[in-house]
Amino acid sequence: MSGNEDAMSTSTHHDEIVDEEMAEVSDTESEFGPIDKLDIVPGANTDKTAMTFSFKEEDHTLGNSLRHMINKNPEVDFCGYSIPHPSEAKMHMRIQTTNKTTAIEALTTGLDSLNELCKVVLEAYEADLAKGDYSVEN
């Protein structure tokens, strides 16, 4: 096998591993239904510590808050997001981690942390609203 064929074989094997791992993540269901909004942008690192994820139908609302939660993880070296083009309904998130975790694990942890934070905010809001200590202005 030539050097190019060997590199292509390694790349294909790596792509299969990444596809299998993302299939496990994508096939799971959340409390909101199946997760089918997420893809890995081609070109992921073979050690899985650096990946770019593409979220369909998402924007700065999720991007900035998720970036903040992921960056709080001490095993994350870099996390940033971009909206490739205003007319495209997608958001890219780049995550680079230390060797102690993978980008997929960092993303999953960040999503879980953001979900927990939203639950706490919702509970506090509903508790204050239930007190009825507010006025309605016309």
N, CA, C and O atoms as a GROMACS GRO file, in nm:
protein
  552
    1MET      N    1   0.085  -0.117   0.000
    1MET     CA    2   0.000   0.000   0.000
    1MET      C    3   0.089   0.124   0.000
    1MET      O    4   0.186   0.131   0.076
    2SER      N    5   0.056   0.220  -0.085
    2SER     CA    6   0.134   0.343  -0.090
    2SER      C    7   0.100   0.431   0.029
    2SER      O    8   0.005   0.404   0.102
    3GLY      N    9   0.178   0.535   0.048
    3GLY     CA   10   0.155   0.629   0.158
    3GLY      C   11   0.018   0.694   0.149
    3GLY      O   12  -0.050   0.712   0.250
    4ASN      N   13  -0.022   0.730   0.026
    4ASN     CA   14  -0.154   0.794   0.008
    4ASN      C   15  -0.267   0.697   0.040
    4ASN      O   16  -0.365   0.734   0.104
    5GLU      N   17  -0.252   0.568  -0.006
    5GLU     CA   18  -0.356   0.470   0.022
    5GLU      C   19  -0.368   0.443   0.171
    5GLU      O   20  -0.478   0.428   0.224
    6ASP      N   21  -0.251   0.438   0.240
    6ASP     CA   22  -0.251   0.416   0.384
    6ASP      C   23  -0.319   0.532   0.456
    6ASP      O   24  -0.397   0.511   0.548
    7ALA      N   25  -0.289   0.654   0.413
    7ALA     CA   26  -0.351   0.771   0.475
    7ALA      C   27  -0.500   0.772   0.450
    7ALA      O   28  -0.578   0.807   0.539
    8MET      N   29  -0.543   0.733   0.330
    8MET     CA   30  -0.686   0.731   0.299
    8MET      C   31  -0.756   0.624   0.381
    8MET      O   32  -0.868   0.644   0.428
    9SER      N   33  -0.688   0.508   0.399
    9SER     CA   34  -0.746   0.401   0.479
    9SER      C   35  -0.763   0.446   0.623
    9SER      O   36  -0.867   0.420   0.684
   10THR      N   37  -0.662   0.512   0.679
   10THR     CA   38  -0.668   0.562   0.816
   10THR      C   39  -0.778   0.666   0.828
   10THR      O   40  -0.853   0.667   0.926
   11SER      N   41  -0.788   0.755   0.729
   11SER     CA   42  -0.891   0.858   0.731
   11SER      C   43  -1.030   0.797   0.726
   11SER      O   44  -1.119   0.840   0.799
   12THR      N   45  -1.050   0.696   0.642
   12THR     CA   46  -1.180   0.630   0.632
   12THR      C   47  -1.214   0.562   0.762
   12THR      O   48  -1.329   0.570   0.807
   13HIS      N   49  -1.118   0.493   0.823
   13HIS     CA   50  -1.142   0.427   0.952
   13HIS      C   51  -1.178   0.529   1.059
   13HIS      O   52  -1.269   0.507   1.138
   14HIS      N   53  -1.106   0.641   1.061
   14HIS     CA   54  -1.134   0.747   1.158
   14HIS      C   55  -1.276   0.801   1.137
   14HIS      O   56  -1.350   0.821   1.233
   15ASP      N   57  -1.313   0.824   1.011
   15ASP     CA   58  -1.447   0.876   0.981
   15ASP      C   59  -1.554   0.780   1.029
   15ASP      O   60  -1.658   0.822   1.079
   16GLU      N   61  -1.530   0.649   1.014
   16GLU     CA   62  -1.627   0.550   1.061
   16GLU      C   63  -1.642   0.556   1.213
   16GLU      O   64  -1.754   0.548   1.264
   17ILE      N   65  -1.532   0.571   1.285
   17ILE     CA   66  -1.536   0.580   1.431
   17ILE      C   67  -1.612   0.704   1.474
   17ILE      O   68  -1.698   0.697   1.562
   18VAL      N   69  -1.582   0.819   1.412
   18VAL     CA   70  -1.650   0.942   1.445
   18VAL      C   71  -1.799   0.930   1.413
   18VAL      O   72  -1.884   0.973   1.491
   19ASP      N   73  -1.831   0.871   1.296
   19ASP     CA   74  -1.971   0.853   1.257
   19ASP      C   75  -2.045   0.766   1.358
   19ASP      O   76  -2.159   0.795   1.394
   20GLU      N   77  -1.980   0.658   1.404
   20GLU     CA   78  -2.043   0.569   1.502
   20GLU      C   79  -2.067   0.642   1.633
   20GLU      O   80  -2.173   0.629   1.694
   21GLU      N   81  -1.968   0.721   1.678
   21GLU     CA   82  -1.982   0.794   1.804
   21GLU      C   83  -2.092   0.899   1.793
   21GLU      O   84  -2.170   0.916   1.886
   22MET      N   85  -2.098   0.969   1.681
   22MET     CA   86  -2.203   1.069   1.663
   22MET      C   87  -2.339   1.002   1.648
   22MET      O   88  -2.440   1.058   1.692
   23ALA      N   89  -2.344   0.884   1.588
   23ALA     CA   90  -2.471   0.813   1.576
   23ALA      C   91  -2.524   0.780   1.714
   23ALA      O   92  -2.645   0.788   1.739
   24GLU      N   93  -2.434   0.742   1.805
   24GLU     CA   94  -2.476   0.715   1.943
   24GLU      C   95  -2.533   0.840   2.006
   24GLU      O   96  -2.634   0.833   2.075
   25VAL      N   97  -2.470   0.956   1.983
   25VAL     CA   98  -2.518   1.081   2.039
   25VAL      C   99  -2.648   1.122   1.969
   25VAL      O  100  -2.744   1.162   2.035
   26SER      N  101  -2.653   1.112   1.835
   26SER     CA  102  -2.768   1.159   1.758
   26SER      C  103  -2.891   1.071   1.777
   26SER      O  104  -3.003   1.120   1.770
   27ASP      N  105  -2.872   0.941   1.800
   27ASP     CA  106  -2.986   0.851   1.813
   27ASP      C  107  -3.051   0.860   1.950
   27ASP      O  108  -3.162   0.810   1.968
   28THR      N  109  -2.985   0.922   2.045
   28THR     CA  110  -3.044   0.933   2.177
   28THR      C  111  -3.158   1.033   2.173
   28THR      O  112  -3.165   1.118   2.084
   29GLU      N  113  -3.246   1.021   2.270
   29GLU     CA  114  -3.358   1.113   2.278
   29GLU      C  115  -3.342   1.200   2.400
   29GLU      O  116  -3.295   1.156   2.504
   30SER      N  117  -3.382   1.324   2.385
   30SER     CA  118  -3.385   1.415   2.498
   30SER      C  119  -3.529   1.428   2.542
   30SER      O  120  -3.618   1.365   2.485
   31GLU      N  121  -3.553   1.509   2.643
   31GLU     CA  122  -3.690   1.530   2.686
   31GLU      C  123  -3.770   1.604   2.580
   31GLU      O  124  -3.892   1.613   2.590
   32PHE      N  125  -3.702   1.656   2.477
   32PHE     CA  126  -3.768   1.730   2.369
   32PHE      C  127  -3.784   1.647   2.243
   32PHE      O  128  -3.836   1.697   2.144
   33GLY      N  129  -3.740   1.520   2.243
   33GLY     CA  130  -3.751   1.435   2.125
   33GLY      C  131  -3.615   1.393   2.075
   33GLY      O  132  -3.514   1.416   2.141
   34PRO      N  133  -3.610   1.329   1.956
   34PRO     CA  134  -3.481   1.281   1.903
   34PRO      C  135  -3.387   1.395   1.870
   34PRO      O  136  -3.429   1.503   1.828
   35ILE      N  137  -3.260   1.370   1.889
   35ILE     CA  138  -3.158   1.470   1.861
   35ILE      C  139  -3.107   1.446   1.719
   35ILE      O  140  -3.030   1.353   1.695
   36ASP      N  141  -3.151   1.530   1.625
   36ASP     CA  142  -3.107   1.515   1.486
   36ASP      C  143  -3.059   1.648   1.429
   36ASP      O  144  -3.055   1.666   1.307
   37LYS      N  145  -3.024   1.739   1.515
   37LYS     CA  146  -2.983   1.872   1.474
   37LYS      C  147  -2.833   1.890   1.469
   37LYS      O  148  -2.786   2.002   1.445
   38LEU      N  149  -2.756   1.785   1.490
   38LEU     CA  150  -2.613   1.800   1.511
   38LEU      C  151  -2.534   1.712   1.415
   38LEU      O  152  -2.564   1.594   1.398
   39ASP      N  153  -2.432   1.772   1.353
   39ASP     CA  154  -2.338   1.699   1.268
   39ASP      C  155  -2.197   1.738   1.306
   39ASP      O  156  -2.173   1.846   1.361
   40ILE      N  157  -2.102   1.650   1.275
   40ILE     CA  158  -1.960   1.685   1.289
   40ILE      C  159  -1.912   1.733   1.154
   40ILE      O  160  -1.932   1.665   1.053
   41VAL      N  161  -1.850   1.850   1.152
   41VAL     CA  162  -1.795   1.903   1.027
   41VAL      C  163  -1.672   1.819   0.992
   41VAL      O  164  -1.588   1.796   1.079
   42PRO      N  165  -1.660   1.773   0.867
   42PRO     CA  166  -1.544   1.691   0.828
   42PRO      C  167  -1.412   1.759   0.860
   42PRO      O  168  -1.401   1.882   0.856
   43GLY      N  169  -1.312   1.678   0.891
   43GLY     CA  170  -1.180   1.729   0.924
   43GLY      C  171  -1.148   1.716   1.071
   43GLY      O  172  -1.054   1.779   1.120
   44ALA      N  173  -1.225   1.635   1.142
   44ALA     CA  174  -1.203   1.618   1.286
   44ALA      C  175  -1.067   1.552   1.310
   44ALA      O  176  -1.019   1.475   1.228
   45ASN      N  177  -1.008   1.584   1.422
   45ASN     CA  178  -0.880   1.531   1.464
   45ASN      C  179  -0.892   1.381   1.491
   45ASN      O  180  -0.997   1.336   1.537
   46THR      N  181  -0.788   1.303   1.464
   46THR     CA  182  -0.795   1.159   1.485
   46THR      C  183  -0.803   1.124   1.634
   46THR      O  184  -0.854   1.017   1.669
   47ASP      N  185  -0.752   1.210   1.722
   47ASP     CA  186  -0.759   1.179   1.866
   47ASP      C  187  -0.886   1.235   1.930
   47ASP      O  188  -0.903   1.224   2.052
   48LYS      N  189  -0.974   1.294   1.852
   48LYS     CA  190  -1.104   1.343   1.896
   48LYS      C  191  -1.098   1.456   1.998
   48LYS      O  192  -1.197   1.483   2.066
   49THR      N  193  -0.984   1.522   2.010
   49THR     CA  194  -0.975   1.634   2.104
   49THR      C  195  -1.008   1.767   2.038
   49THR      O  196  -1.020   1.869   2.107
   50ALA      N  197  -1.023   1.769   1.906
   50ALA     CA  198  -1.056   1.893   1.836
   50ALA      C  199  -1.158   1.862   1.727
   50ALA      O  200  -1.130   1.787   1.633
   51MET      N  201  -1.277   1.918   1.740
   51MET     CA  202  -1.383   1.894   1.643
   51MET      C  203  -1.465   2.021   1.625
   51MET      O  204  -1.472   2.106   1.713
   52THR      N  205  -1.528   2.030   1.508
   52THR     CA  206  -1.624   2.136   1.481
   52THR      C  207  -1.759   2.070   1.461
   52THR      O  208  -1.773   1.978   1.381
   53PHE      N  209  -1.858   2.120   1.533
   53PHE     CA  210  -1.994   2.067   1.527
   53PHE      C  211  -2.083   2.168   1.455
   53PHE      O  212  -2.065   2.289   1.469
   54SER      N  213  -2.178   2.118   1.379
   54SER     CA  214  -2.273   2.204   1.310
   54SER      C  215  -2.412   2.178   1.366
   54SER      O  216  -2.463   2.067   1.359
   55PHE      N  217  -2.473   2.282   1.423
   55PHE     CA  218  -2.608   2.275   1.478
   55PHE      C  219  -2.705   2.332   1.376
   55PHE      O  220  -2.688   2.446   1.331
   56LYS      N  221  -2.805   2.255   1.339
   56LYS     CA  222  -2.906   2.303   1.244
   56LYS      C  223  -3.012   2.384   1.317
   56LYS      O  224  -3.051   2.352   1.429
   57GLU      N  225  -3.058   2.490   1.252
   57GLU     CA  226  -3.166   2.575   1.303
   57GLU      C  227  -3.132   2.638   1.439
   57GLU      O  228  -3.221   2.655   1.523
   58GLU      N  229  -3.006   2.673   1.461
   58GLU     CA  230  -2.966   2.740   1.585
   58GLU      C  231  -2.891   2.868   1.552
   58GLU      O  232  -2.843   2.887   1.440
   59ASP      N  233  -2.883   2.957   1.652
   59ASP     CA  234  -2.820   3.087   1.630
   59ASP      C  235  -2.742   3.130   1.754
   59ASP      O  236  -2.698   3.046   1.833
   60HIS      N  237  -2.724   3.261   1.770
   60HIS     CA  238  -2.644   3.315   1.881
   60HIS      C  239  -2.702   3.282   2.019
   60HIS      O  240  -2.628   3.275   2.117
   61THR      N  241  -2.832   3.262   2.026
   61THR     CA  242  -2.894   3.234   2.156
   61THR      C  243  -2.833   3.109   2.218
   61THR      O  244  -2.790   3.111   2.333
   62LEU      N  245  -2.828   3.001   2.143
   62LEU     CA  246  -2.765   2.879   2.193
   62LEU      C  247  -2.613   2.891   2.187
   62LEU      O  248  -2.544   2.850   2.280
   63GLY      N  249  -2.561   2.947   2.079
   63GLY     CA  250  -2.417   2.952   2.059
   63GLY      C  251  -2.341   3.018   2.172
   63GLY      O  252  -2.244   2.961   2.223
   64ASN      N  253  -2.382   3.137   2.212
   64ASN     CA  254  -2.307   3.210   2.314
   64ASN      C  255  -2.322   3.145   2.452
   64ASN      O  256  -2.224   3.135   2.525
   65SER      N  257  -2.443   3.102   2.487
   65SER     CA  258  -2.461   3.041   2.619
   65SER      C  259  -2.390   2.905   2.628
   65SER      O  260  -2.332   2.873   2.731
   66LEU      N  261  -2.396   2.826   2.521
   66LEU     CA  262  -2.327   2.696   2.522
   66LEU      C  263  -2.176   2.716   2.522
   66LEU      O  264  -2.105   2.644   2.592
   67ARG      N  265  -2.128   2.812   2.446
   67ARG     CA  266  -1.984   2.841   2.445
   67ARG      C  267  -1.936   2.876   2.587
   67ARG      O  268  -1.831   2.830   2.631
   68HIS      N  269  -2.015   2.958   2.657
   68HIS     CA  270  -1.979   2.996   2.794
   68HIS      C  271  -1.973   2.874   2.886
   68HIS      O  272  -1.878   2.859   2.963
   69MET      N  273  -2.073   2.787   2.878
   69MET     CA  274  -2.076   2.668   2.965
   69MET      C  275  -1.960   2.574   2.934
   69MET      O  276  -1.899   2.518   3.026
   70ILE      N  277  -1.930   2.554   2.807
   70ILE     CA  278  -1.821   2.464   2.768
   70ILE      C  279  -1.687   2.521   2.813
   70ILE      O  280  -1.600   2.446   2.859
   71ASN      N  281  -1.668   2.652   2.799
   71ASN     CA  282  -1.541   2.714   2.839
   71ASN      C  283  -1.518   2.708   2.990
   71ASN      O  284  -1.404   2.727   3.034
   72LYS      N  285  -1.620   2.684   3.070
   72LYS     CA  286  -1.602   2.670   3.214
   72LYS      C  287  -1.536   2.538   3.251
   72LYS      O  288  -1.486   2.522   3.362
   73ASN      N  289  -1.535   2.442   3.158
   73ASN     CA  290  -1.474   2.311   3.180
   73ASN      C  291  -1.322   2.327   3.176
   73ASN      O  292  -1.268   2.373   3.075
   74PRO      N  293  -1.251   2.290   3.284
   74PRO     CA  294  -1.104   2.308   3.286
   74PRO      C  295  -1.030   2.221   3.184
   74PRO      O  296  -0.914   2.246   3.155
   75GLU      N  297  -1.096   2.119   3.130
   75GLU     CA  298  -1.032   2.033   3.029
   75GLU      C  299  -1.048   2.087   2.888
   75GLU      O  300  -1.000   2.026   2.792
   76VAL      N  301  -1.114   2.200   2.873
   76VAL     CA  302  -1.135   2.261   2.741
   76VAL      C  303  -1.031   2.370   2.719
   76VAL      O  304  -1.020   2.464   2.798
   77ASP      N  305  -0.955   2.356   2.611
   77ASP     CA  306  -0.854   2.456   2.576
   77ASP      C  307  -0.916   2.572   2.497
   77ASP      O  308  -0.876   2.687   2.513
   78PHE      N  309  -1.013   2.540   2.412
   78PHE     CA  310  -1.076   2.643   2.329
   78PHE      C  311  -1.218   2.602   2.294
   78PHE      O  312  -1.244   2.485   2.265
   79CYS      N  313  -1.307   2.697   2.297
   79CYS     CA  314  -1.443   2.676   2.246
   79CYS      C  315  -1.491   2.809   2.190
   79CYS      O  316  -1.489   2.911   2.258
   80GLY      N  317  -1.535   2.806   2.066
   80GLY     CA  318  -1.589   2.924   2.002
   80GLY      C  319  -1.696   2.882   1.903
   80GLY      O  320  -1.701   2.767   1.861
   81TYR      N  321  -1.781   2.977   1.867
   81TYR     CA  322  -1.885   2.944   1.770
   81TYR      C  323  -1.892   3.053   1.664
   81TYR      O  324  -1.843   3.164   1.684
   82SER      N  325  -1.954   3.019   1.552
   82SER     CA  326  -1.976   3.117   1.447
   82SER      C  327  -2.104   3.081   1.373
   82SER      O  328  -2.149   2.966   1.372
   83ILE      N  329  -2.160   3.182   1.313
   83ILE     CA  330  -2.273   3.164   1.223
   83ILE      C  331  -2.213   3.181   1.083
   83ILE      O  332  -2.179   3.293   1.045
   84PRO      N  333  -2.198   3.072   1.006
   84PRO     CA  334  -2.126   3.082   0.879
   84PRO      C  335  -2.181   3.188   0.784
   84PRO      O  336  -2.104   3.258   0.719
   85HIS      N  337  -2.312   3.201   0.776
   85HIS     CA  338  -2.373   3.301   0.690
   85HIS      C  339  -2.513   3.331   0.742
   85HIS      O  340  -2.585   3.240   0.781
   86PRO      N  341  -2.552   3.459   0.742
   86PRO     CA  342  -2.683   3.494   0.798
   86PRO      C  343  -2.801   3.425   0.728
   86PRO      O  344  -2.906   3.405   0.790
   87SER      N  345  -2.786   3.389   0.602
   87SER     CA  346  -2.898   3.325   0.532
   87SER      C  347  -2.904   3.174   0.555
   87SER      O  348  -3.000   3.109   0.515
   88GLU      N  349  -2.802   3.118   0.620
   88GLU     CA  350  -2.803   2.976   0.652
   88GLU      C  351  -2.844   2.957   0.798
   88GLU      O  352  -2.791   3.023   0.887
   89ALA      N  353  -2.939   2.867   0.820
   89ALA     CA  354  -2.988   2.844   0.956
   89ALA      C  355  -2.902   2.739   1.024
   89ALA      O  356  -2.947   2.628   1.052
   90LYS      N  357  -2.777   2.775   1.051
   90LYS     CA  358  -2.689   2.682   1.124
   90LYS      C  359  -2.582   2.759   1.199
   90LYS      O  360  -2.551   2.874   1.169
   91MET      N  361  -2.528   2.690   1.297
   91MET     CA  362  -2.424   2.746   1.382
   91MET      C  363  -2.311   2.644   1.392
   91MET      O  364  -2.338   2.525   1.410
   92HIS      N  365  -2.188   2.687   1.380
   92HIS     CA  366  -2.072   2.599   1.397
   92HIS      C  367  -2.010   2.625   1.534
   92HIS      O  368  -1.996   2.739   1.576
   93MET      N  369  -1.975   2.517   1.603
   93MET     CA  370  -1.907   2.530   1.732
   93MET      C  371  -1.779   2.447   1.727
   93MET      O  372  -1.781   2.327   1.700
   94ARG      N  373  -1.667   2.514   1.752
   94ARG     CA  374  -1.535   2.449   1.753
   94ARG      C  375  -1.495   2.425   1.898
   94ARG      O  376  -1.498   2.516   1.980
   95ILE      N  377  -1.456   2.300   1.929
   95ILE     CA  378  -1.412   2.265   2.064
   95ILE      C  379  -1.278   2.195   2.054
   95ILE      O  380  -1.261   2.101   1.976
   96GLN      N  381  -1.182   2.241   2.134
   96GLN     CA  382  -1.051   2.177   2.145
   96GLN      C  383  -1.027   2.150   2.293
   96GLN      O  384  -1.044   2.238   2.377
   97THR      N  385  -0.989   2.026   2.325
   97THR     CA  386  -0.973   1.985   2.464
   97THR      C  387  -0.832   1.934   2.490
   97THR      O  388  -0.751   1.916   2.400
   98THR      N  389  -0.806   1.910   2.619
   98THR     CA  390  -0.681   1.845   2.658
   98THR      C  391  -0.695   1.697   2.625
   98THR      O  392  -0.799   1.653   2.576
   99ASN      N  393  -0.592   1.621   2.651
   99ASN     CA  394  -0.595   1.477   2.625
   99ASN      C  395  -0.679   1.400   2.726
   99ASN      O  396  -0.698   1.279   2.711
  100LYS      N  397  -0.729   1.468   2.829
  100LYS     CA  398  -0.807   1.400   2.933
  100LYS      C  399  -0.953   1.380   2.896
  100LYS      O  400  -1.025   1.307   2.965
  101THR      N  401  -0.999   1.443   2.788
  101THR     CA  402  -1.138   1.429   2.746
  101THR      C  403  -1.146   1.446   2.595
  101THR      O  404  -1.046   1.477   2.530
  102THR      N  405  -1.263   1.426   2.539
  102THR     CA  406  -1.283   1.446   2.396
  102THR      C  407  -1.374   1.566   2.374
  102THR      O  408  -1.441   1.613   2.466
  103ALA      N  409  -1.376   1.614   2.252
  103ALA     CA  410  -1.463   1.725   2.218
  103ALA      C  411  -1.610   1.686   2.234
  103ALA      O  412  -1.692   1.767   2.275
  104ILE      N  413  -1.643   1.562   2.201
  104ILE     CA  414  -1.781   1.515   2.215
  104ILE      C  415  -1.822   1.512   2.362
  104ILE      O  416  -1.934   1.551   2.396
  105GLU      N  417  -1.733   1.465   2.448
  105GLU     CA  418  -1.763   1.463   2.592
  105GLU      C  419  -1.779   1.606   2.645
  105GLU      O  420  -1.866   1.632   2.728
  106ALA      N  421  -1.695   1.698   2.599
  106ALA     CA  422  -1.704   1.838   2.643
  106ALA      C  423  -1.836   1.899   2.596
  106ALA      O  424  -1.899   1.974   2.670
  107LEU      N  425  -1.877   1.867   2.473
  107LEU     CA  426  -2.004   1.918   2.421
  107LEU      C  427  -2.120   1.862   2.502
  107LEU      O  428  -2.211   1.936   2.542
  108THR      N  429  -2.118   1.733   2.527
  108THR     CA  430  -2.226   1.669   2.604
  108THR      C  431  -2.235   1.727   2.744
  108THR      O  432  -2.344   1.757   2.793
  109THR      N  433  -2.120   1.745   2.809
  109THR     CA  434  -2.118   1.804   2.943
  109THR      C  435  -2.170   1.947   2.940
  109THR      O  436  -2.246   1.987   3.029
  110GLY      N  437  -2.130   2.024   2.840
  110GLY     CA  438  -2.177   2.162   2.828
  110GLY      C  439  -2.327   2.169   2.806
  110GLY      O  440  -2.394   2.254   2.865
  111LEU      N  441  -2.380   2.082   2.722
  111LEU     CA  442  -2.526   2.079   2.699
  111LEU      C  443  -2.601   2.040   2.826
  111LEU      O  444  -2.704   2.099   2.858
  112ASP      N  445  -2.548   1.942   2.899
  112ASP     CA  446  -2.611   1.901   3.025
  112ASP      C  447  -2.608   2.016   3.127
  112ASP      O  448  -2.707   2.041   3.194
  113SER      N  449  -2.494   2.083   3.137
  113SER     CA  450  -2.481   2.196   3.232
  113SER      C  451  -2.575   2.310   3.196
  113SER      O  452  -2.638   2.369   3.284
  114LEU      N  453  -2.586   2.340   3.067
  114LEU     CA  454  -2.676   2.447   3.023
  114LEU      C  455  -2.821   2.410   3.050
  114LEU      O  456  -2.900   2.494   3.091
  115ASN      N  457  -2.856   2.284   3.028
  115ASN     CA  458  -2.991   2.236   3.056
  115ASN      C  459  -3.023   2.249   3.204
  115ASN      O  460  -3.133   2.292   3.240
  116GLU      N  461  -2.930   2.211   3.290
  116GLU     CA  462  -2.951   2.223   3.435
  116GLU      C  463  -2.966   2.369   3.477
  116GLU      O  464  -3.050   2.402   3.560
  117LEU      N  465  -2.884   2.457   3.420
  117LEU     CA  466  -2.894   2.600   3.450
  117LEU      C  467  -3.030   2.655   3.409
  117LEU      O  468  -3.091   2.733   3.483
  118CYS      N  469  -3.078   2.616   3.293
  118CYS     CA  470  -3.211   2.662   3.247
  118CYS      C  471  -3.321   2.612   3.340
  118CYS      O  472  -3.417   2.685   3.366
  119LYS      N  473  -3.309   2.490   3.391
  119LYS     CA  474  -3.407   2.438   3.485
  119LYS      C  475  -3.410   2.520   3.614
  119LYS      O  476  -3.517   2.550   3.667
  120VAL      N  477  -3.292   2.557   3.664
  120VAL     CA  478  -3.284   2.637   3.787
  120VAL      C  479  -3.348   2.775   3.765
  120VAL      O  480  -3.423   2.823   3.850
  121VAL      N  481  -3.318   2.838   3.652
  121VAL     CA  482  -3.375   2.969   3.622
  121VAL      C  483  -3.527   2.959   3.608
  121VAL      O  484  -3.599   3.044   3.660
  122LEU      N  485  -3.576   2.856   3.540
  122LEU     CA  486  -3.720   2.838   3.524
  122LEU      C  487  -3.788   2.816   3.659
  122LEU      O  488  -3.895   2.873   3.684
  123GLU      N  489  -3.729   2.734   3.745
  123GLU     CA  490  -3.787   2.710   3.878
  123GLU      C  491  -3.792   2.838   3.960
  123GLU      O  492  -3.892   2.864   4.026
  124ALA      N  493  -3.687   2.918   3.955
  124ALA     CA  494  -3.684   3.045   4.029
  124ALA      C  495  -3.789   3.141   3.974
  124ALA      O  496  -3.856   3.211   4.050
  125TYR      N  497  -3.802   3.146   3.842
  125TYR     CA  498  -3.900   3.233   3.779
  125TYR      C  499  -4.042   3.191   3.819
  125TYR      O  500  -4.124   3.275   3.856
  126GLU      N  501  -4.070   3.061   3.810
  126GLU     CA  502  -4.204   3.012   3.844
  126GLU      C  503  -4.235   3.034   3.992
  126GLU      O  504  -4.350   3.063   4.026
  127ALA      N  505  -4.136   3.020   4.080
  127ALA     CA  506  -4.157   3.043   4.222
  127ALA      C  507  -4.191   3.190   4.249
  127ALA      O  508  -4.283   3.219   4.326
  128ASP      N  509  -4.119   3.282   4.187
  128ASP     CA  510  -4.149   3.424   4.203
  128ASP      C  511  -4.284   3.460   4.143
  128ASP      O  512  -4.359   3.540   4.200
  129LEU      N  513  -4.315   3.402   4.030
  129LEU     CA  514  -4.443   3.429   3.965
  129LEU      C  515  -4.560   3.380   4.050
  129LEU      O  516  -4.664   3.444   4.058
  130ALA      N  517  -4.540   3.264   4.115
  130ALA     CA  518  -4.645   3.207   4.200
  130ALA      C  519  -4.675   3.295   4.322
  130ALA      O  520  -4.786   3.291   4.374
  131LYS      N  521  -4.578   3.374   4.366
  131LYS     CA  522  -4.601   3.464   4.480
  131LYS      C  523  -4.704   3.570   4.446
  131LYS      O  524  -4.771   3.621   4.536
  132GLY      N  525  -4.720   3.603   4.319
  132GLY     CA  526  -4.816   3.703   4.277
  132GLY      C  527  -4.778   3.844   4.316
  132GLY      O  528  -4.863   3.933   4.313
  133ASP      N  529  -4.654   3.866   4.353
  133ASP     CA  530  -4.608   3.997   4.398
  133ASP      C  531  -4.559   4.079   4.279
  133ASP      O  532  -4.440   4.110   4.269
  134TYR      N  533  -4.650   4.114   4.190
  134TYR     CA  534  -4.616   4.193   4.075
  134TYR      C  535  -4.736   4.278   4.036
  134TYR      O  536  -4.848   4.252   4.078
  135SER      N  537  -4.710   4.379   3.955
  135SER     CA  538  -4.819   4.464   3.910
  135SER      C  539  -4.823   4.463   3.757
  135SER      O  540  -4.721   4.446   3.690
  136VAL      N  541  -4.942   4.480   3.706
  136VAL     CA  542  -4.960   4.484   3.561
  136VAL      C  543  -4.985   4.628   3.520
  136VAL      O  544  -5.079   4.691   3.568
  137GLU      N  545  -4.901   4.680   3.432
  137GLU     CA  546  -4.916   4.817   3.383
  137GLU      C  547  -4.986   4.817   3.250
  137GLU      O  548  -4.962   4.731   3.166
  138ASN      N  549  -5.073   4.915   3.231
  138ASN     CA  550  -5.145   4.926   3.103
  138ASN      C  551  -5.077   5.021   3.010
  138ASN      O  552  -5.124   5.042   2.898
   0.00000   0.00000   0.00000
